[in-house]
Amino acid sequence: MAVIFFFYGLRLSPDKLRAGMRNWRLHLVTQSATFVLFPLLALAVRPLFQGPKAEALWASIFFLTTLPSTVSTSVVMVSIAQGNLPAAIFNASISSLLGILLTPLWVNLVLHTGAAQVGLGGMVASLGGQVVVPVALGMLLNSRFGAWAEAHKQQLRVFDQVIILILVYTSFCESFAENLFRDYRATDILALAAGMVTLFLLIFGLITGISRLLHFSDEDRITAVFCGSKKSLVHGTVLAKVLFANSIALGTLLLPLMLYHALQIMLASVMAQAAGRRMKAREQAMLTPASTR
């Protein structure tokens, strides 16, 4: 993953990053969707889950909705869709940091797990090593190799898509290796998967609507929807071991997260490629002289 973020940094000039950080409305919409809109939707459907098994399932779904956005997947999707890449890197990184604090707060407030401490230092160090350092190194080399990165952005986009396929494959392999599906029938998993798809599409649609109401540019809207609709499997796995030490079965806890993680990659990949084609067509139309149209 560090290689991906190095290439992103290589295409980022300091001026572009500063411009992305100043876009406070985009950041507010994205982080509010991640840490407020998601949990509120889960709370709204809580009455539908009755009985011990259903309540445990709802707890795992609520935990999913409190997690931060992914870093790698969000930025990759924004890159493929040709959105605001500097703002995507900023939002994905900030989301990871906020999640270290806000996820335990939501879980303790609603689920009363009693977990008070999370290994903040290790997660911050991991984020820095995987994201901040490679991006910073790439930016330092932007003046020398930035033009090369721009000239080969199509090849780098193919590299991004290969990484996405690897993520999907490894996600399913890990889920079966750890027997996360052992307590569920095929119909249960299909129903839960349908619910996760509905959740993703609902969030995606709500963020799109809010972005249009606020008159976001196409690039900013792409960044908002692809960063604000993701949930991190990495953070979820680490935090689950701390916040749910003995509360519910780990398999039950991680099943919705695993399904959402895999499905969000597949759905977002299709949407990102479609958005990228539209953006490319728009750019070509703008470059075409009026007399030749």
Beta strands, then each sheet from edge to edge (+ up, - down):
end
